[in-house]
Amino acid sequence: MKRQPKLNHLFAGVAITVASLVSTVRAEQPTEASIVPSNNRPAITSHSPEASLSHLKVREGLEVRLAVAEPDVVDPVSAAWSSDGKLWVVEMSDYPQPKPDQTDRHGRIRVLSDRDSKGRFQKSVTFADGLDFATGVLPWRDGAIVTMAAEIAFLRDQDGDGRMDSQQTWFKGFATDNEQLRANHPKLAPDGYVYVANGLRGGAITAVDPRFDARSTPLKLHGRDFVFDPHGGYWGTVSGNSQYGLTIDGFNRRFGCSNRNPAIESVLSIDVVDRDPFLTPGDATTDVGKSGFESDVHPISNAWTTSNLHAGQFSAACGVTAPGWIIDESSEWLLVCEPTGSLVQRQRLHWANGTWHSEREANEAEWLASSDDWFRAVDLVPDVDGGVLVIDMARAVIEHPQWVPAELKNRPDTWHGNTLGRIWQVHIPNKQIRSARVHDDASAVSAIVSDDLLDRMLASEYLHAHYSADVPPPASIIESLAEQLADSTVAAEPKSRIALLLNRWGLLTAAQHALLLQDKDERVRAIAVKLRQRNRLDGNPVATMPNLLSALDDSALIVRQAALEQVVVSANPAEIDDQLIGRLFHLAMNEHDSPWISKLLTAIPYEFASRMLNTLPKPQPGTSTIPTPIYEGWMRRVAAKDPQRATEVLASWLGSAMPDGGDQTDQATQALAMSMAAAWSKGGGKKASLKVLPQESSDQIAALDTLAASIAVNDKHAAGTRLDAIEWCRNQAAFPEQLRDLVDPNVAPNLRAAAYRALMQRDAEWTQNHVLEHADSISPTDRVAVVTAVRSSTQTATWLLNEIGQGNLPRTFVDPSSMDWFRRHSDANLAKLGRETFAPAGDVLKVMRDYELAAKQIETANVAEGKKLFAQHCANCHRIDDVGHVVGPDISDSRTKTPESLLAAILDPSSAIDASYASYSILTVDGEAVSGLLAGESSDAVTLTLPGGQTRRFERDEIELFRASSVSLMPEGMQRVMNVEQMRNLISYLKRWRY
């Protein structure tokens, strides 16, 4: 996933420290009229707790009050309750990075206690200080498990004075190249294991403490989250790839998040991925909430995003929290922070089609928002009686210097607010706050079935911390928990917690498990199906194969899905029988609309897949059948594990499905045959293996050569089938010349691109001549395909560079990233040719020397004058803040651009433009000439985006000439309309417009 920056610098101001605050703010929903553009709002000069409170707007029916403020907390970034009712808070005063020449560290763990009836914490004690960028805390026994730079450590209070006495490193090797992309949020789940968000950068992890299992090599995270047993022993990876935030509910459901992805569910166990050669860790997770450009946030602050394109969207999502706040029988609440917009958004979670989905509330106002730009909600903690604690870092800047221009990396206001910090509490109005505390065994047993979510969380955490399989609880606790598990009046969520506790200790009986499998609540039944021995993530299933067969017929999809996952990770070839195969076929026929059922079906062990393919039913028009992707998945997996067996299966099936070789076969069967053959090839099938087959079977597969060529050029077949056919043709001994017809403009762009790739590799001479003859009309998509194809060999890459150097192809034929590929090629001769081909022209170099002062000392240039120049000369095609049109590339994010590179782009705009932004010209049959960017192309029409932002569609039959220009739509010769000082002002505006 592409890293997006958290936040840019906003406004600096005066910070006022207060010791107490008793006022509250009631619900006030901002109207549309009050949500005005940021440049119309007055600057806020005070960021005291009182002032900040007055700027908070909360959802109707709720009230926000202060729980604690500086100096009792400073720069809080995360918090967690201990079972004794104290709140442990992580402070990160050194953020975003240590100040210049700073050698010491100021990270702290504070413990807040003595909460009054209004929810204010009266006591704050420093448990540990001098920490190196602590990111998360988990109270544990007589101390706390803390994530910080490169490590997970246990900080222990041995003498009971409330201060850390010893620090034991448990694990090390977590990535540290960026302070805000590090392991964080250690969470003790109801299964008794601690899960840790990897921070996106991962690492190579080793266990330092001997209590943990030894490994011969470091464990690489590679897009996975981390897990370990806090009592010692097991540690490893799990599905998930969370940046900053992690939430786990009573059913052990896990959500993470990243800047552009507010809620990411870890759906599949990581061993599903590890057992399958065609799955990646990303296949085990899914976006629950709408992400990126589909997301929607409504700030009431000066929410300047790093890029204009991210305005009104999540760009710094963190602290996702969904512990199980129930709305009704089918939905729950999810909360997620967006510090860029100074807000917290509430989304409705609901279960549908085998996965959870979350959607923003249908309300113009956010759940909690502030017009104070220094309100920086970064984490959330469940509070008593359904309330929420909001962790507010209270900073002017939450952007890391890695993502700001070099000239701004050490601005003093980067650290403005680093003496502030607040924790806000959101409850129903006038709520009298009680203490949530589990102090002994009896209170834990009572609290685990409480109506209050926080009580249940603290109870299960207390029991996991005090007891283990090696140190089991007293018989009285076991008996009490067993009674609660059997009590039909106990709700599903506490019942799940109890089941996970008993199983963790190895004390869940077969009779109890049988009752869980028959429970009235489908989520309890799913938990029962998914249980592993001692809850170990690498353990054997508690459920037997007869249990799983029964669960595959369960009325609830969540149970069937859980059962299928267990079959995938645990079934062995000896258990393959007609009954199991029948269940799998039934799921494939009737549950393929569920994305996770389909994914799991394709991931079944290859022995199962081979058996399924042997009994593959021929599809019949108008009848329900198994989707082709499932067939393809089975074939790929069999081919990967046993290519010879896959070849035999493919030949056998082709013989029965297409006895005539395919010429007279119906289109549906032809399409399936092509897809199966492509899957066989992608999985590892080789035509060399045909030699060991009977001649008749070998001929069946060889006949696919002719069939593939006919399908590739047949527009009655689906695009996916034709793409498979093109790929098959690419590997034929005799390349079919009819594929040349696919580069016609009337063919769909994706098919043209695939054809270009195949032709450039297998029919190079014809294709090279065609490219030279039609260079002006080849679309950006096709240009990328051609350049990608030529990069596959030094010979074709050299041909392309020579043609550009001789002027037969424009420089814009190659996109900037490919230009860099040529310049940096490992072949010295090709790299030299690349540098020569894409070097600036001599006259440009002269102009650059004349204007080099324009890139100097831009911090003293006139930004206001630069904005005027931008509006006059650039705004027709570019947009920054509220000025201009989005036609050309987004240039609002200038953090990675040096003044020198901006100057070069202005003075020589055609030197390295992306093919997507090359200018295209159309001459209509009526003689009209129009130029613009290519916005869309189909077999029927071409659409251009014109300067000013308008689009225009041209039917193919009204186009006389359609050609690409070798120059950018951006005009050259800006030096003729701007002197050096004006150019310096313009560049200063481009670099400093946000600051």
C-alpha positions, -999 to 999 in steps of 0.1 A, spaced: 0 0 0 12 34 -9 23 54 21 4 87 25 15 115 48 -3 121 80 -7 158 81 9 191 71 18 220 93 -12 241 103 -12 272 125 11 280 154 -4 297 184 -3 304 222 -6 274 245 -21 279 280 -16 253 306 -43 247 332 -47 222 360 -84 217 360 -115 222 339 -150 216 350 -171 230 321 -186 207 295 -198 211 259 -232 196 249 -241 183 215 -241 208 188 -245 197 152 -228 220 128 -250 229 99 -239 230 63 -237 268 65 -212 265 94 -189 243 75 -172 270 55 -139 270 35 -109 272 58 -97 305 45 -129 321 58 -123 311 94 -106 334 119 -73 322 133 -75 305 167 -49 320 190 -56 301 223 -54 263 226 -60 260 263 -82 232 275 -111 257 280 -107 271 245 -103 237 229 -135 225 247 -155 254 233 -145 244 197 -156 207 201 -189 196 184 -203 162 194 -231 141 181 -266 149 193 -274 130 226 -238 130 238 -216 152 259 -179 157 259 -159 166 290 -123 168 299 -108 137 317 -73 151 321 -50 177 306 -15 190 308 6 189 329 -9 156 340 -6 143 305 16 157 277 16 145 240 -5 114 247 -6 90 217 -22 59 231 -37 45 263 -50 13 279 -68 3 311 -53 -20 337 -77 -43 354 -74 -23 386 -92 7 369 -61 28 362 -54 43 328 -19 39 314 -9 66 289 19 67 264 35 101 259 56 110 228 70 145 234 99 140 210 75 136 181 79 141 152 116 135 157 142 146 182 152 182 179 185 191 163 214 181 186 191 163 210 205 131 224 182 122 253 146 109 249 115 121 267 90 93 260 70 85 291 43 61 305 19 79 329 -6 61 351 -38 80 358 -61 71 388 -85 84 414 -113 93 390 -141 114 404 -178 112 395 -173 137 367 -147 115 351 -117 136 360 -85 118 369 -71 133 401 -37 116 402 -10 112 376 22 92 383 51 88 359 57 50 357 86 52 332 105 80 314 134 85 290 117 61 266 127 60 230 95 68 211 71 45 229 41 38 208 18 15 228 13 1 263 -4 -30 277 -6 -32 315 6 -67 325 9 -83 359 34 -61 379 43 -38 350 35 -31 314 44 -44 280 56 -15 258 63 -11 221 90 14 214 119 19 189 129 -14 175 116 -35 204 89 -48 226 99 -46 263 85 -55 297 88 -26 321 85 -40 356 77 -24 390 92 -49 414 89 -30 447 53 -18 442 61 19 444 44 27 410 77 33 392 96 11 368 125 -8 384 137 -30 355 134 -31 317 135 -65 299 136 -66 261 115 -94 249 117 -89 211 138 -67 189 142 -61 152 112 -39 144 118 -13 117 128 22 130 134 42 99 104 65 106 91 74 141 55 72 130 58 38 112 67 15 140 52 -14 159 24 -2 182 -8 -10 201 0 -42 219 -35 -57 226 -43 -87 248 -70 -105 229 -97 -127 245 -78 -157 232 -49 -148 256 -24 -137 230 -9 -102 225 -13 -88 190 9 -59 178 3 -36 148 35 -38 127 35 -1 117 37 -9 79 75 -11 79 77 -45 95 112 -58 104 132 -90 110 122 -100 146 142 -121 171 132 -132 206 157 -118 231 142 -133 263 148 -170 267 112 -176 279 102 -174 242 106 -202 217 140 -202 199 141 -197 161 171 -203 139 165 -172 118 148 -138 124 111 -137 116 102 -113 89 69 -96 91 64 -88 54 30 -72 56 19 -91 86 11 -81 122 29 -97 152 16 -120 179 31 -136 210 22 -154 242 28 -130 271 35 -160 294 63 -171 271 67 -197 244 49 -191 212 54 -160 189 49 -154 153 30 -135 126 -7 -131 119 -28 -117 91 -31 -79 93 -10 -49 82 -20 -20 105 -2 13 106 -13 29 139 -42 13 157 -56 -21 165 -89 -32 180 -101 -67 190 -136 -76 202 -149 -103 224 -152 -127 195 -115 -122 187 -123 -102 156 -95 -78 147 -95 -45 128 -64 -24 120 -61 8 99 -37 29 79 -38 65 67 -61 60 38 -78 29 51 -99 35 82 -108 -1 90 -91 -32 78 -104 -66 90 -81 -96 94 -104 -123 81 -84 -154 73 -58 -171 95 -23 -165 82 -17 -203 79 -43 -203 50 -18 -180 32 13 -199 43 -2 -231 29 -11 -217 -5 15 -207 -31 -9 -182 -48 -20 -162 -18 -3 -132 -2 -8 -117 33 -30 -91 17 -54 -118 6 -62 -125 42 -75 -89 49 -101 -66 36 -112 -30 38 -142 -29 60 -147 8 56 -145 29 25 -110 39 18 -89 63 -1 -109 83 -27 -141 66 -17 -139 77 19 -157 108 32 -149 131 61 -165 165 70 -140 186 90 -149 219 105 -113 229 110 -86 241 86 -81 205 74 -54 211 48 -43 178 33 -9 173 18 -25 168 -16 -55 186 -29 -67 152 -42 -72 140 -6 -93 168 6 -125 155 23 -111 120 26 -92 100 51 -56 108 49 -45 101 85 -68 74 98 -56 59 131 -68 45 164 -97 25 149 -119 11 177 -147 -15 174 -148 -34 207 -184 -45 202 -207 -15 208 -240 -30 199 -266 -10 180 -291 -38 172 -290 -75 163 -271 -70 131 -249 -39 135 -224 -22 158 -205 11 161 -170 16 148 -150 48 156 -118 60 139 -97 91 143 -88 115 115 -63 140 130 -59 158 97 -95 170 100 -94 173 138 -123 148 141 -134 113 151 -158 96 127 -185 70 137 -194 43 113 -221 16 113 -207 -19 112 -229 -46 97 -224 -82 85 -232 -90 49 -221 -116 24 -195 -132 46 -177 -101 58 -182 -70 79 -188 -36 63 -188 -1 78 -204 30 65 -203 66 77 -234 78 94 -258 97 72 -252 130 90 -235 161 78 -216 164 111 -190 140 124 -194 122 156 -168 145 172 -151 174 155 -133 206 164 -128 239 147 -95 241 166 -67 229 143 -47 217 173 -73 191 183 -55 159 172 -74 128 181 -50 99 175 -64 70 196 -96 59 213 -103 38 245 -136 23 255 -149 38 287 -174 27 313 -211 23 304 -205 26 266 -185 58 268 -153 66 249 -120 83 259 -105 103 231 -67 107 232 -58 142 219 -21 149 212 -29 186 209 -3 196 184 2 222 157 19 197 135 14 160 130 34 157 99 66 138 100 96 157 85 102 128 61 72 140 42 78 177 42 101 198 20 138 198 31 137 235 39 109 229 65 123 199 83 136 218 113 111 247 116 106 256 153 68 253 151 72 216 142 72 211 180 46 237 189 22 221 214 46 195 227 38 207 263 1 201 257 -21 170 259 -57 161 267 -79 131 271 -116 138 265 -145 117 276 -177 113 256 -208 101 274 -245 107 276 -252 141 293 -247 145 330 -232 110 333 -220 101 367 -188 81 362 -182 50 382 -149 31 386 -144 0 365 -121 -23 385 -114 -60 387 -93 -67 418 -97 -104 426 -109 -137 412 -145 -132 424 -149 -98 408 -134 -112 376 -159 -140 374 -187 -116 381 -175 -89 356 -170 -113 327 -208 -116 323 -214 -79 331 -237 -58 309 -208 -34 305 -183 -39 278 -153 -25 297 -161 -47 327 -159 -78 305 -127 -66 289 -110 -61 322 -122 -94 336 -109 -115 307 -76 -96 308 -73 -101 346 -79 -139 342 -54 -142 313 -27 -123 332 -31 -143 365 -35 -178 351 -22 -200 323 -21 -236 311 9 -240 334 -6 -222 363 -43 -230 361 -69 -212 381 -85 -227 413 -113 -252 408 -138 -227 421 -131 -204 391 -134 -233 366 -167 -243 381 -181 -208 380 -170 -203 344 -184 -237 334 -218 -227 350 -218 -194 331 -209 -211 298 -239 -235 302 -263 -207 312 -286 -200 283 -292 -165 297 -256 -155 293 -251 -133 262 -230 -145 232 -200 -121 237 -192 -131 273 -198 -167 264 -172 -164 237 -148 -149 262 -153 -178 286 -149 -204 259 -116 -188 248 -104 -187 284 -112 -223 291 -97 -235 259 -65 -213 265 -60 -232 297 -67 -266 281 -98 -270 303 -126 -268 278 -143 -302 279 -157 -321 249 -192 -317 262 -188 -280 265 -174 -278 230 -204 -298 217 -228 -273 234 -210 -244 218 -213 -260 184 -251 -261 190 -254 -226 205 -283 -205 194 -260 -176 185 -241 -181 152 -210 -162 163 -206 -185 193 -209 -215 169 -183 -199 146 -160 -195 176 -164 -232 185 -156 -242 149 -125 -220 148 -110 -230 182 -74 -244 181 -58 -264 208 -48 -239 236 -59 -211 212 -24 -214 196 -26 -200 162 -5 -229 149 -25 -255 169 -47 -283 157 -84 -276 155 -105 -286 185 -134 -295 161 -132 -330 145 -139 -337 108 -175 -348 116 -179 -315 134 -166 -296 104 -188 -315 80 -218 -306 101 -208 -270 103 -204 -268 65 -242 -273 64 -249 -247 92 -277 -222 85 -253 -193 91 -227 -182 66 -203 -171 93 -202 -207 106 -199 -223 71 -170 -200 64 -153 -208 96 -157 -245 89 -143 -242 54 -113 -223 67 -106 -252 92 -109 -277 64 -84 -257 43 -58 -255 71 -62 -289 87 -77 -316 64 -53 -342 51 -56 -363 19 -66 -394 40 -99 -375 49 -109 -370 13 -142 -389 8 -174 -385 -12 -191 -368 17 -165 -340 20 -162 -336 -17 -200 -333 -19 -200 -306 7 -173 -286 -11 -192 -289 -44 -223 -277 -27 -205 -246 -14 -189 -240 -48 -223 -241 -65 -243 -221 -40 -220 -199 -20 -197 -185 -46 -212 -150 -42 -194 -148 -8 -159 -136 -16 -143 -155 13 -160 -188 5 -147 -185 -31 -112 -176 -19 -111 -205 6 -125 -229 -20 -97 -221 -44 -71 -224 -16 -80 -260 -6 -51 -284 -6 -41 -295 -41 -51 -331 -34 -86 -319 -29 -85 -296 -59 -73 -326 -80 -102 -346 -69 -126 -318 -76 -113 -314 -111 -117 -351 -118 -154 -348 -112 -157 -314 -129 -192 -310 -143 -195 -296 -178 -213 -262 -177 -247 -261 -191 -263 -228 -204 -291 -216 -182 -281 -237 -152 -263 -229 -120 -227 -238 -122 -194 -233 -104 -178 -200 -114 -148 -202 -137 -124 -185 -112 -129 -214 -88 -120 -239 -115 -90 -218 -124 -79 -217 -88 -80 -254 -85 -60 -260 -117 -33 -234 -107 -28 -252 -74 -26 -287 -88 -2 -274 -115 20 -258 -89 23 -289 -67 22 -316 -93 25 -303 -129 24 -338 -144 -9 -346 -126 -23 -312 -137 -14 -320 -173 -32 -353 -171 -63 -337 -155 -64 -309 -181 -60 -334 -210 -87 -357 -195 -111 -329 -191 -105 -314 -225 -111 -349 -240 -145 -351 -225 -156 -315 -228 -142 -308 -263 -138 -341 -281 -136 -323 -315 -108 -301 -304 -131 -271 -297 -141 -261 -332 -177 -272 -328 -179 -267 -290 -203 -241 -275 -188 -208 -265 -192 -213 -228 -171 -245 -229 -145 -229 -251 -142 -200 -226 -138 -224 -197 -113 -245 -216 -92 -214 -223 -94 -203 -187 -84 -237 -175 -55 -239 -199 -43 -204 -188 -45 -215 -152 -25 -246 -159 2 -225 -176 3 -199 -148 4 -226 -122 35 -243 -137 22 -265 -165 47 -269 -193 41 -282 -228 72 -303 -224 52 -326 -201 29 -334 -231 55 -359 -243 47 -383 -215 10 -383 -223 -8 -406 -247 -9 -391 -282 -46 -385 -280 -43 -365 -248 -13 -346 -260 -33 -336 -292 -62 -323 -270 -39 -298 -254 -20 -290 -286 -54 -281 -302 -57 -252 -278 -32 -233 -300 -56 -230 -328 -85 -224 -304 -66 -196 -285 -58 -177 -317 -95 -178 -328 -107 -167 -293 -82 -139 -291 -97 -121 -321 -133 -130 -315 -152 -101 -299 -180 -124 -289 -159 -138 -261 -155 -120 -228 -124 -98 -224 -110 -120 -197 -112 -151 -219 -95 -132 -248 -67 -120 -225 -61 -156 -215 -60 -166 -251 -35 -138 -259 -13 -151 -231 -15 -187 -244 -6 -175 -279 25 -157 -265 39 -190 -255 31 -209 -287 60 -223 -308 45 -207 -339 31 -172 -330 -3 -166 -348 -1 -135 -370 -38 -127 -366 -30 -111 -333 -17 -82 -353 -54 -72 -358 -58 -65 -321 -37 -33 -321 -65 -16 -341 -79 15 -323 -114 -1 -325 -102 -29 -301 -107 -24 -264 -76 -7 -248 -68 -36 -224 -68 -61 -252 -46 -38 -274 -22 -34 -245 -20 -72 -240 -15 -77 -278 13 -52 -279 31 -70 -251 28 -103 -269 36 -89 -303 67 -70 -292 81 -102 -277 71 -127 -304 67 -106 -335 92 -79 -329 100 -68 -364 64 -62 -375 55 -46 -342 85 -22 -343 76 -11 -378 39 -7 -367 49 15 -337 71 37 -359 43 41 -384 16 49 -359 36 66 -331 15 97 -331 -18 79 -325 -7 52 -300 -25 59 -267 -9 63 -233 -20 28 -223 -5 13 -254 27 32 -250 31 18 -215 25 -17 -229 51 -12 -256 77 3 -232 70 -26 -207 75 -51 -235 108 -37 -248 122 -36 -213 121 -74 -213 153 -76 -234 183 -54 -239 179 -57 -277 144 -43 -279 153 -17 -252 182 -5 -273 160 -3 -304 135 20 -286 162 44 -273 178 45 -308 145 54 -324 139 82 -299 175 94 -303 170 95 -341 138 115 -337 115 87 -350 97 85 -317 90 114 -293 107 115 -259 72 116 -244 67 80 -257 85 69 -225 71 78 -190 94 94 -164 97 62 -143 108 42 -173 132 69 -182 149 63 -148 149 26 -155 168 31 -187 193 55 -171 200 32 -142 201 -1 -160 226 -27 -149 239 -30 -184 264 -1 -186 259 5 -224 222 6 -221 224 29 -191 247 52 -210 224 53 -239 195 61 -216 212 90 -200 221 104 -235 186 99 -249 168 117 -220 194 145 -214 180 181 -215 185 199 -248 214 224 -250 192 255 -252 173 243 -221 205 240 -202 214 276 -211 181 289 -198 185 268 -166 218 285 -160 203 319 -166 174 312 -142 193 292 -115 189 321 -90 152 316 -92 156 284 -72 177 300 -45 165 316 -12 129 309 -19 121 313 18 125 351 14 105 353 -18 71 369 -21 45 341 -18 16 364 -24 30 375 -57 38 339 -66 1 330 -60 -9 357 -85 15 344 -111 2 309 -106 -34 321 -111 -24 339 -142 -2 313 -159 -8 279 -144 -43 277 -130 -59 268 -163 -46 232 -159 -34 229 -123 -51 234 -90 -36 244 -56 -58 250 -26 -88 268 -40 -72 282 -72 -72 265 -106 -85 235 -124 -75 198 -123 -64 190 -158 -27 183 -155 -9 164 -128 -16 172 -91 12 196 -81 -2 206 -47 20 180 -30 54 196 -35 71 179 -5 93 157 -26 101 184 -52 133 205 -48 132 241 -61 156 230 -88 133 202 -101 103 226 -101 123 251 -121 133 224 -146 97 213 -150 86 248 -157 113 257 -182 113 223 -200 78 209 -195 82 183 -222 114 167 -210 98 141 -187 60 142 -188 40 112 -179 24 97 -210 -10 101 -193 -4 139 -195 9 142 -231 -11 164 -253 -34 149 -280 -47 166 -310 -79 158 -329 -89 171 -364 -125 166 -370 -140 158 -404 -154 194 -403 -119 208 -400 -120 217 -363 -87 213 -344 -88 205 -307 -60 197 -282 -62 183 -247 -53 154 -225 -67 120 -232 -94 114 -206 -109 82 -221 -108 60 -252 -131 33 -264 -138 16 -297 -166 41 -303 -152 74 -291 -123 95 -277 -127 119 -248 -103 148 -242 -99 170 -211 -94 206 -223 -76 234 -206 -100 248 -180 -112 214 -169 -140 208 -194 -142 174 -212 -153 168 -248 -163 135 -264 -156 128 -301 -172 99 -319 -148 79 -340 -166 86 -372 -163 123 -368 -124 122 -363 -103 128 -394 -70 127 -375 -61 117 -340 -25 120 -329 -3 125 -298 19 155 -295 55 153 -286 51 182 -262 34 188 -230 0 206 -228 19 230 -205 33 258 -227 71 261 -231 90 294 -229 78 306 -195 111 325 -194 97 348 -220 69 360 -197 86 358 -163 119 373 -151 141 356 -126 125 373 -96 90 364 -107 101 328 -113 115 328 -78 81 340 -64 62 314 -83 85 286 -71 82 299 -36 44 297 -38 46 261 -52 68 251 -23 53 272 6 16 276 -2 6 256 28 30 271 53 
